[in-house]
Protein backbone atom coordinates (compact mmCIF):
# COMPACT_ATOMS: atom_id res chain seq x y z
CA UNK A 1 0.00 0.00 0.00
CA UNK A 2 1.12 3.51 -0.60
CA UNK A 3 -0.52 5.40 2.21
CA UNK A 4 0.75 5.23 5.72
CA UNK A 5 3.87 3.61 7.11
CA UNK A 6 2.59 0.15 8.00
CA UNK A 7 4.49 -2.86 6.72
CA UNK A 8 2.89 -4.50 3.63
CA UNK A 9 2.16 -7.60 5.69
CA UNK A 10 2.16 -7.28 9.48
CA UNK A 11 2.51 -10.92 10.44
CA UNK A 12 1.29 -10.53 13.99
CA UNK A 13 1.16 -14.20 14.90
CA UNK A 14 3.61 -15.81 14.81
CA UNK A 15 6.29 -13.14 14.60
CA UNK A 16 9.98 -13.95 14.60
CA UNK A 17 12.13 -11.42 16.40
CA UNK A 18 14.90 -10.75 13.92
CA UNK A 19 17.24 -8.57 15.95
CA UNK A 20 19.63 -9.19 18.81
CA UNK A 21 22.00 -6.97 20.74
CA UNK A 22 25.69 -7.09 19.87
CA UNK A 23 27.90 -6.55 22.89
CA UNK A 24 30.84 -4.22 22.51
CA UNK A 25 34.34 -5.51 22.02
CA UNK A 26 34.81 -9.26 21.92
CA UNK A 27 31.87 -10.12 24.16
CA UNK A 28 29.42 -12.75 22.90
CA UNK A 29 26.09 -11.62 21.51
CA UNK A 30 23.41 -11.52 24.19
CA UNK A 31 19.84 -12.08 22.96
CA UNK A 32 17.33 -9.54 24.12
CA UNK A 33 14.41 -11.98 24.28
CA UNK A 34 14.10 -15.42 25.80
CA UNK A 35 11.46 -16.50 23.24
CA UNK A 36 11.29 -15.65 19.55
CA UNK A 37 7.50 -15.25 19.47
CA UNK A 38 4.99 -13.17 21.36
CA UNK A 39 1.34 -13.43 22.44
CA UNK A 40 -1.31 -10.94 21.38
CA UNK A 41 -4.07 -9.86 23.74
CA UNK A 42 -7.40 -8.73 22.27
CA UNK A 43 -10.34 -7.25 24.18
CA UNK A 44 -13.63 -8.42 22.66
CA UNK A 45 -17.25 -7.52 23.26
CA UNK A 46 -18.56 -11.11 23.45
CA UNK A 47 -16.07 -13.75 24.55
CA UNK A 48 -18.11 -16.76 23.47
CA UNK A 49 -18.90 -15.25 20.07
CA UNK A 50 -15.27 -14.31 19.48
CA UNK A 51 -14.05 -17.74 20.60
CA UNK A 52 -16.40 -19.42 18.14
CA UNK A 53 -15.16 -17.18 15.31
CA UNK A 54 -11.47 -17.86 15.92
CA UNK A 55 -12.03 -21.61 16.26
CA UNK A 56 -14.77 -22.33 13.67
CA UNK A 57 -13.95 -19.68 11.04
CA UNK A 58 -10.24 -18.98 11.39
CA UNK A 59 -9.41 -22.56 12.40
CA UNK A 60 -7.36 -21.93 15.54
CA UNK A 61 -7.28 -24.33 18.49
CA UNK A 62 -8.31 -23.30 21.99
CA UNK A 63 -5.87 -24.26 24.76
CA UNK A 64 -5.88 -23.72 28.49
CA UNK A 65 -6.43 -20.11 29.45
CA UNK A 66 -6.10 -18.37 32.79
CA UNK A 67 -7.69 -15.84 35.10
CA UNK A 68 -6.38 -12.91 37.11
CA UNK A 69 -8.43 -11.75 40.13
CA UNK A 70 -9.43 -8.10 40.24
CA UNK A 71 -6.90 -7.20 42.93
CA UNK A 72 -4.07 -8.81 40.94
CA UNK A 73 -5.02 -7.16 37.64
CA UNK A 74 -5.32 -3.82 39.42
CA UNK A 75 -1.94 -4.20 41.13
CA UNK A 76 -0.35 -4.90 37.75
CA UNK A 77 -1.96 -1.73 36.32
CA UNK A 78 -4.02 -3.70 33.79
CA UNK A 79 -7.55 -2.89 35.03
CA UNK A 80 -9.30 -0.70 37.58
CA UNK A 81 -10.55 -3.42 39.90
CA UNK A 82 -11.79 -5.75 37.16
CA UNK A 83 -11.00 -9.45 37.04
CA UNK A 84 -9.51 -10.81 33.82
CA UNK A 85 -10.60 -14.07 32.20
CA UNK A 86 -8.41 -15.06 29.26
CA UNK A 87 -9.17 -17.69 26.62
CA UNK A 88 -6.13 -18.65 24.57
CA UNK A 89 -6.01 -19.78 20.93
CA UNK A 90 -3.04 -21.17 19.01
CA UNK A 91 -2.34 -22.29 15.47
CA UNK A 92 -0.70 -25.50 16.73
CA UNK A 93 -1.01 -27.06 20.17
CA UNK A 94 2.68 -27.27 20.94
CA UNK A 95 5.12 -25.98 23.52
CA UNK A 96 5.86 -22.23 23.31
CA UNK A 97 3.34 -21.71 20.50
CA UNK A 98 2.39 -18.03 20.14
CA UNK A 99 -1.17 -17.43 21.23
CA UNK A 100 -4.06 -15.09 20.71
CA UNK A 101 -5.51 -14.16 24.10
CA UNK A 102 -9.17 -13.12 24.11
CA UNK A 103 -10.77 -11.30 27.02
CA UNK A 104 -14.01 -9.44 27.64
CA UNK A 105 -15.25 -7.03 30.33
CA UNK A 106 -19.07 -6.94 30.23
CA UNK A 107 -19.24 -4.62 33.27
CA UNK A 108 -16.87 -2.12 31.66
CA UNK A 109 -17.44 -2.18 27.88
CA UNK A 110 -14.61 -0.38 26.05
CA UNK A 111 -15.06 2.16 23.27
CA UNK A 112 -15.12 0.71 19.79
CA UNK A 113 -12.47 2.23 17.45
CA UNK A 114 -13.06 3.21 13.83
CA UNK A 115 -12.31 0.00 11.92
CA UNK A 116 -13.62 0.86 8.47
CA UNK A 117 -10.10 0.54 7.05
CA UNK A 118 -6.76 -0.51 8.52
CA UNK A 119 -5.59 3.11 8.37
CA UNK A 120 -8.61 4.48 10.25
CA UNK A 121 -7.19 4.17 13.77
CA UNK A 122 -3.71 4.17 15.24
CA UNK A 123 -2.41 0.95 16.79
CA UNK A 124 -2.28 -2.69 15.76
CA UNK A 125 -4.53 -2.97 12.74
CA UNK A 126 -4.67 -6.56 11.61
CA UNK A 127 -3.63 -10.13 12.18
CA UNK A 128 -2.00 -12.16 9.41
CA UNK A 129 -2.25 -15.96 9.42
CA UNK A 130 -0.74 -18.32 6.89
CA UNK A 131 -3.00 -21.23 5.91
CA UNK A 132 -2.38 -24.41 3.94
CA UNK A 133 -5.67 -24.34 2.00
CA UNK A 134 -7.31 -21.07 0.98
CA UNK A 135 -10.38 -22.85 -0.39
CA UNK A 136 -11.00 -24.47 2.99
CA UNK A 137 -10.53 -21.12 4.74
CA UNK A 138 -13.01 -19.41 2.41
CA UNK A 139 -15.48 -22.27 2.85
CA UNK A 140 -15.32 -21.93 6.66
CA UNK A 141 -15.99 -18.21 6.40
CA UNK A 142 -18.93 -18.64 4.03
CA UNK A 143 -20.44 -21.40 6.16
CA UNK A 144 -20.37 -19.08 9.16
CA UNK A 145 -21.85 -16.21 7.15
CA UNK A 146 -18.66 -14.15 7.40
CA UNK A 147 -18.18 -11.64 4.56
CA UNK A 148 -14.98 -11.59 2.52
CA UNK A 149 -13.67 -8.02 2.34
CA UNK A 150 -12.90 -6.28 -0.96
CA UNK A 151 -12.31 -8.53 -3.97
CA UNK A 152 -10.64 -11.34 -2.05
CA UNK A 153 -9.27 -13.94 -2.28
CA UNK A 154 -6.78 -12.06 -4.48
CA UNK A 155 -3.54 -13.34 -6.01
CA UNK A 156 -0.45 -12.22 -4.08
CA UNK A 157 2.33 -14.16 -5.79
CA UNK A 158 3.14 -17.75 -6.63
CA UNK A 159 0.32 -20.11 -5.70
CA UNK A 160 -0.79 -17.90 -2.84
CA UNK A 161 -3.92 -15.83 -2.40
CA UNK A 162 -4.93 -13.36 0.27
CA UNK A 163 -8.39 -13.30 1.83
CA UNK A 164 -9.51 -10.61 4.28
CA UNK A 165 -12.25 -11.09 6.85
CA UNK A 166 -13.28 -9.32 10.05
CA UNK A 167 -13.93 -10.85 13.44
CA UNK A 168 -17.17 -10.09 15.37
CA UNK A 169 -15.68 -6.83 16.68
CA UNK A 170 -14.48 -5.63 13.27
CA UNK A 171 -10.80 -6.52 13.63
CA UNK A 172 -9.12 -7.33 10.30
CA UNK A 173 -7.83 -10.86 9.71
CA UNK A 174 -5.58 -11.60 6.72
CA UNK A 175 -5.40 -15.20 5.54
CA UNK A 176 -2.63 -16.09 3.09
CA UNK A 177 -2.18 -19.43 1.35
CA UNK A 178 -2.58 -21.49 -1.82
CA UNK A 179 -6.05 -22.11 -3.20
CA UNK A 180 -7.96 -24.03 -5.83
CA UNK A 181 -7.27 -27.32 -7.56
CA UNK A 182 -4.85 -25.59 -9.93
CA UNK A 183 -3.72 -22.80 -7.66
CA UNK A 184 -6.72 -20.62 -8.54
CA UNK A 185 -9.34 -19.58 -5.99
CA UNK A 186 -12.89 -20.66 -6.57
CA UNK A 187 -14.09 -17.06 -6.78
CA UNK A 188 -14.50 -14.57 -9.59
CA UNK A 189 -11.30 -12.53 -9.86
CA UNK A 190 -10.97 -9.08 -11.37
CA UNK A 191 -9.46 -8.95 -14.84
CA UNK A 192 -5.90 -7.85 -14.06
CA UNK A 193 -5.05 -7.63 -17.75
CA UNK A 194 -7.65 -4.90 -18.26
CA UNK A 195 -6.10 -2.69 -15.57
CA UNK A 196 -2.61 -3.44 -16.83
CA UNK A 197 -3.70 -2.26 -20.28
CA UNK A 198 -4.83 1.01 -18.69
CA UNK A 199 -1.48 1.33 -16.96
CA UNK A 200 0.38 0.71 -20.19
CA UNK A 201 -1.96 2.91 -22.24
CA UNK A 202 -2.79 0.01 -24.58
CA UNK A 203 -5.99 1.17 -26.27
CA UNK A 204 -6.23 -1.94 -28.49
CA UNK A 205 -6.21 -4.22 -25.45
CA UNK A 206 -8.68 -2.00 -23.60
CA UNK A 207 -11.09 -2.21 -26.53
CA UNK A 208 -10.83 -6.02 -26.63
CA UNK A 209 -11.62 -6.27 -22.93
CA UNK A 210 -14.62 -3.97 -23.25
CA UNK A 211 -15.88 -5.91 -26.29
CA UNK A 212 -15.64 -9.06 -24.18
CA UNK A 213 -17.93 -7.57 -21.55
CA UNK A 214 -15.48 -5.97 -19.12
CA UNK A 215 -17.13 -3.47 -16.74
CA UNK A 216 -15.39 -0.17 -17.56
CA UNK A 217 -15.93 1.19 -14.04
CA UNK A 218 -14.76 -1.92 -12.19
CA UNK A 219 -12.12 -1.28 -9.54
CA UNK A 220 -8.87 -3.21 -9.36
CA UNK A 221 -8.71 -4.92 -5.94
CA UNK A 222 -11.77 -2.88 -4.98
CA UNK A 223 -9.66 0.27 -5.16
CA UNK A 224 -8.64 2.01 -8.42
CA UNK A 225 -10.69 2.06 -11.66
CA UNK A 226 -9.02 1.86 -15.08
CA UNK A 227 -9.72 5.54 -15.78
CA UNK A 228 -7.88 6.50 -12.59
CA UNK A 229 -4.94 4.26 -13.45
CA UNK A 230 -4.64 5.72 -16.95
CA UNK A 231 -4.79 9.24 -15.50
CA UNK A 232 -2.18 8.55 -12.84
CA UNK A 233 0.27 7.10 -15.36
CA UNK A 234 -0.34 9.89 -17.87
CA UNK A 235 -1.80 7.65 -20.61
CA UNK A 236 -3.76 10.38 -22.37
CA UNK A 237 -5.01 8.37 -25.36
CA UNK A 238 -6.17 5.52 -23.13
CA UNK A 239 -7.81 8.06 -20.85
CA UNK A 240 -9.71 9.64 -23.74
CA UNK A 241 -10.75 6.20 -24.99
CA UNK A 242 -12.11 5.18 -21.58
CA UNK A 243 -13.98 8.46 -21.19
CA UNK A 244 -15.50 8.17 -24.68
CA UNK A 245 -16.73 4.70 -23.73
CA UNK A 246 -18.48 5.80 -20.56
CA UNK A 247 -15.87 5.74 -17.78
CA UNK A 248 -16.94 7.68 -14.68
CA UNK A 249 -14.40 10.51 -14.23
CA UNK A 250 -15.54 11.14 -10.65
CA UNK A 251 -15.37 7.58 -9.32
CA UNK A 252 -13.48 7.39 -6.01
CA UNK A 253 -10.82 4.94 -4.87
CA UNK A 254 -10.62 3.27 -1.48
CA UNK A 255 -8.96 6.36 -0.01
CA UNK A 256 -11.55 8.69 -1.54
CA UNK A 257 -9.35 9.99 -4.34
CA UNK A 258 -10.75 10.65 -7.83
CA UNK A 259 -8.96 10.32 -11.20
CA UNK A 260 -8.14 14.03 -10.80
CA UNK A 261 -6.21 13.78 -7.53
CA UNK A 262 -3.13 11.83 -8.66
CA UNK A 263 -2.36 13.72 -11.89
CA UNK A 264 -2.94 17.03 -10.10
CA UNK A 265 -0.24 16.19 -7.60
CA UNK A 266 2.07 14.98 -10.38
CA UNK A 267 1.55 18.07 -12.54
CA UNK A 268 0.13 16.14 -15.50
CA UNK A 269 -1.52 19.17 -17.12
CA UNK A 270 -2.76 17.43 -20.27
CA UNK A 271 -4.42 14.69 -18.21
CA UNK A 272 -6.07 17.24 -15.92
CA UNK A 273 -7.33 19.19 -18.94
CA UNK A 274 -8.90 16.06 -20.45
CA UNK A 275 -10.58 15.17 -17.14
CA UNK A 276 -11.95 18.67 -16.58
CA UNK A 277 -13.39 18.81 -20.11
CA UNK A 278 -15.07 15.46 -19.41
CA UNK A 279 -16.77 16.81 -16.32
CA UNK A 280 -14.37 15.88 -13.54
CA UNK A 281 -15.28 17.69 -10.32
CA UNK A 282 -12.29 19.28 -8.61
CA UNK A 283 -14.04 19.87 -5.28
CA UNK A 284 -14.43 16.21 -4.31
CA UNK A 285 -12.41 15.55 -1.17
CA UNK A 286 -10.52 12.34 -0.41
CA UNK A 287 -10.47 10.65 2.98
CA UNK A 288 -7.79 13.09 4.14
CA UNK A 289 -10.06 16.04 3.32
CA UNK A 290 -8.06 17.13 0.27
CA UNK A 291 -9.42 18.02 -3.16
CA UNK A 292 -7.44 18.29 -6.40
CA UNK A 293 -6.56 21.94 -5.72
CA UNK A 294 -4.81 20.90 -2.48
CA UNK A 295 -2.77 18.30 -4.34
CA UNK A 296 -0.90 20.90 -6.40
CA UNK A 297 -1.17 24.18 -4.46
CA UNK A 298 1.66 23.66 -1.96
CA UNK A 299 5.00 25.28 -2.88
CA UNK A 300 7.64 22.91 -4.20
CA UNK A 301 9.69 21.38 -1.38
CA UNK A 302 12.12 18.60 -0.57
CA UNK A 303 9.20 16.71 0.97
CA UNK A 304 7.24 16.78 -2.30
CA UNK A 305 10.31 15.74 -4.28
CA UNK A 306 10.88 12.84 -1.89
CA UNK A 307 7.26 11.71 -2.32
CA UNK A 308 7.59 11.84 -6.12
CA UNK A 309 10.74 9.71 -5.96
CA UNK A 310 9.00 7.24 -3.67
CA UNK A 311 5.97 6.95 -5.97
CA UNK A 312 8.27 6.44 -8.94
CA UNK A 313 10.06 3.65 -7.15
CA UNK A 314 6.92 2.02 -5.80
CA UNK A 315 4.71 2.31 -8.89
CA UNK A 316 7.02 2.99 -11.81
CA UNK A 317 5.23 6.19 -12.81
CA UNK A 318 8.02 7.28 -15.13
CA UNK A 319 7.90 10.98 -14.32
CA UNK A 320 10.85 13.05 -13.12
CA UNK A 321 10.66 15.36 -10.09
CA UNK A 322 11.62 18.24 -12.41
CA UNK A 323 8.65 17.52 -14.69
CA UNK A 324 6.36 17.44 -11.66
CA UNK A 325 7.78 20.71 -10.35
CA UNK A 326 7.20 22.44 -13.71
CA UNK A 327 3.75 20.94 -14.29
CA UNK A 328 2.11 21.66 -10.93
CA UNK A 329 1.68 25.45 -11.47
CA UNK A 330 0.10 24.73 -14.87
CA UNK A 331 -2.34 22.29 -13.30
CA UNK A 332 -3.12 24.80 -10.57
CA UNK A 333 -3.90 27.44 -13.22
CA UNK A 334 -6.20 24.99 -15.04
CA UNK A 335 -8.13 24.24 -11.88
CA UNK A 336 -8.44 27.91 -10.97
CA UNK A 337 -9.58 28.86 -14.46
CA UNK A 338 -12.39 26.32 -14.28
CA UNK A 339 -13.76 26.74 -10.78
CA UNK A 340 -11.46 29.03 -8.85
CA UNK A 341 -10.38 27.76 -5.44
CA UNK A 342 -12.82 25.10 -4.21
CA UNK A 343 -14.51 25.70 -0.88
N, C-alpha and C positions, 0 to 999 in steps of 0.2 A: 504494500500500500504506500501511497505517496504521503498522505497527511499524517501528522503526528510523528512520534519518535519510537513507537512500539516496535519490537522485533517482528519480522514477518510471521514467525510461528513461535508463540510463547509456550513452549512445552512445559506446562506447569507440573505435570505429574506423569512419569518420574522426571526429575531434573538432575543431570549430573553436574556437580560442581567442578568447574574446569580449572580453577586457579588454586595455587598454594603459595605459601609465603617462603621466599628464599632468604635464609639467614645470611648475614654478612660474613665476609671472610670465607674460611674453609668449613664453616659449620654445616651440618647436614640440613636438608630441607625439612621444615617442620610443618605438617599439614595443619590447616586452620580448623578443619572440621573432622569429627570422629566418624561421621557417616557421609556418604556421597549422594544422599537423597534427602528430601524434606517432606513433611506432612503439610497439608493445606486445610485450614479450618474455615468452614462456611456456615454462617448463620442463616437459617431457613425459616420460613413462616409456618410450615407444617412438616414436622419431622417424619411422620409416617408416609406422607405423600412424596416427600423428597427421597426417602429411603427406597420407596417402590420405583421411582424414576431411575435412580442410579443403579439399581439391581436389574430391573426388568427391561429398561430401555437401553441404558448405556452398557449393561452387561458386567458390572463390577460385582465383587463378592463381599458380603458383609462379614466382618470378623469381630472379635470381642471388643467392645467399647469400654467406656469408663465413666465415672461420675466424680464431680468435685462439689462437696457441700458448700453452701452459701458462704460460710465463714472463711473457708479455704480460698474460694474464688475471689472473695473480697480482699483477703490479705495479699493475694498475688497481684491485685490491681486489675483483674479481668472483668469483674462485675461489681455492681453496687448492691451487695447482699442478695444475689441471685445464684441459686445452685445451677451447676452445669451438667447436663447429661449429653454425652457424646456417643454417637454411633459411627463406627469406622468402616470404610469401604476400601478395598484394595483391588488391583488388577490381577494379582496372583497371591494366593494364600501361602506365603513363604516368609522366612525370617528376614527382618529388616526391610520388608516391602514398604514403599511409600504409601501413605494412606490419605484418603479424603475424609475429613472429620466433620460430620454434620451435627449441628446443635440448634435448638429452638428455645425461645423464651416467651411463651404465651402471655405471661403476666407483664412483660415489658417489650411489646412489639417494636422492632426498630423501624426507622424510616427507610422506605424503598428508594434506591437511587434511580436515576434516569438510565435505562438499559435499552434504549431504542437501537443504538449502535455501540460498537466497542469503544468509540472515541467520545461517547456522551458524558462519561464520568471518570474522574481520576481514580487510580487504583488498579488492582488486578482485574483484568477485563474478561479473560476467558481461559478455559481449560482445554488443553490439547491431548487427545488420547490416540494412540496408534493401534488400529484393529487389524485382524488377519483377513476379515471378509466384510467388505463394504456392503454387499448385498444383504447379508444377514443383519448388519447394523441398521440399514434402512428399513428392512422388514420389521425389526423390533420397534422402531420408532412409529411406523405406520400402524402397526397392530395396536399400539398404545394411544393412537390418535395424536401423536406429536408431530407438529409441522416442521418440514425442512425449510430452513431459511434461504432466501435468495434463489438462485438457480443451481442448487446443489442436489446431488453430488456433482462436483466439477473436477475436471482433469487437472492434476497438479504436477505431473511429471512421471515418466515411466508408467508402470501399471497402476499407479496410485490415484485415488480420487479423494476429495475433501467434501465432507458433509457437515453442515452446521445446524445445530438444534439448540433449543433453550430449555433449561430445567424449569420446574414449576414456579420458581421465583424470578425467571427471566435471565438467569446467568447463561452466557454463551458457552457451548460445548462444541469443540472442533473434533471431528472423527476423521482420521486419515488412514487409508489402506486400499488394497487392490479390490476391484469389484467386477462382477460379470463373468460369464463363462469364457470370454475372450478378452478379459481385461477392460470391458466396457460396462458402465453402470446401466442397470435396467430402467433408465429414466430418459426423458427427452432432453438432449443437450442443445445448447445454443449453437448456431452455425458459426464456428470460429473463423472459417474461411471468408465469410461475408465481412466480418469486422476487420480482418486482415487486409481485405481488398480496399476497404475505406482508408486504412492506415497507409497503404501503399499508393493510393490514388488510382487504382486500377478500375476504370470505368467499365471496361468490357466485362470483367468478372462481376462487378456489382450488378450489371444488367442481367447477366445469366442467373444470378441468385434471385433477383426480383422476379424474373420470368418463371423461375421454379417455385415461386410462392413464398419467398422470404418476406417476413414482416419488416418493412423499412424502418419502423420505429422501435423495433426490439432493442433491448439493452444487453450489452455483453456483460455476463456475470452479474446481471441485475443492476448494472451501474451506468456505463456510457453507451449511448446510441451511436450508430454509424455516422450520422451527421456531425456529432460532437467530435468523434475521432478524426474525421476528415478535416474539420476546422482546426483542431489542435495541431495537427501535423502539416497544416498549410496546403492541403491538396485541393486547390481551388476548383479544378474541373470536376473532380469527384463530388465536391460540395455542391456545385451548381446542379450536377446531375441528380443528386439525392433530393435537393430542394424541388427541382422540376417534377420529380416523381412523388411528391407528397410528403417529404420528411418534415417533421415538426421542428422548427428552428427555436422553439422555446422549451423543449423537453428538458427536464432536469435530471442530473445524475444523482447518485446516492448521497453526495455531499451538498446537493442543492444547486450546483453549478449548471449553467446553460451552455450551449455551443458558443456563446459570445464571451464567456468568462476567460477561458484559456487563451484564445488568440488575442484578447485585449491585453492580458498580462504580457504576452510574448511580442506585442507590437506588430502583429500580422495585419497590416492595414487593408490589404486587398480582401482578405477573408472577412474582416469586420464589415467592410463595405458591402460585400455580397450578402451577409447575414442581415444587415440593417435594411437593405433594399427588399429582402424577402419577408420583412416584418418582425425581425428579432427585437424583443423588448429589452432595453438596456437597464431598466429599473428593477429587474427581478433579482432578489437577494439570495445568496447561497446560505448554507447553514451557519456560516461565520458572520452573517449580516452584511456581506459585501456584494455590490452590484458591479457591472462591468466597468463603470467609471472608476471605482475604487481600485480595480486591478491595474490601471495604468496611470493613475494620477500622482502617485508618490514620486518624488525626485529620485533620479538614479542614484544607487548606493552600492556599496560593497555587498550588502546583504542581498539585494536583488540579483546582482551578478552571481553570487554564490548559489542562489536558488536556481537560476537559469542553468548553471553548470551541472547542478544536481539533477535537474529534470532531463537534461541532455544525456547524462550518464545512465539514469534510471530508465528512460523511455526511448532514447535514440531519436530525439526530435529533429536533430540536424539543423539547428539554428544557432548562430554565434551570439555571444553576449553583446557584441558591437551592433549587430543587426537589431537585436531587441532594444538596445538603448536608443537607436535612431528611429525605430518604428513606433515606440510608445507615444511620443508627442503627436505623431500623425493620427494614431488611433484616438487619442484624447480629443483632438480637433474634430474628428468624424463624429464622435459621440456627442460632443457639445453642439455641433452644427445641426444635429438631428433633434435632440431633446433638451439641450442645455445640461446643467448638472442635475441628476435625478435627486428627488427628495429622499 
